[in-house]
Amino acid sequence: MPRWEVRRYDLSQIKSLDLIVSIWDNDNIAHTLLSFGLFVCR
């Protein structure tokens, strides 16, 4: 059983983008995340 979903979005519907960088005790290690805000009517 897959543990992911495949979804398709129209990139012209992107309304916002957040870039999050989480730095721990070591400045050489970080988690980088992107969060997209979409205008989607379902």
Buried (B, 14 or more C-beta within 10 A) or exposed (E): EEEEEEEEEEEEEEEEEEEEEEEEEEEEEEEEEEEEEEEEEE
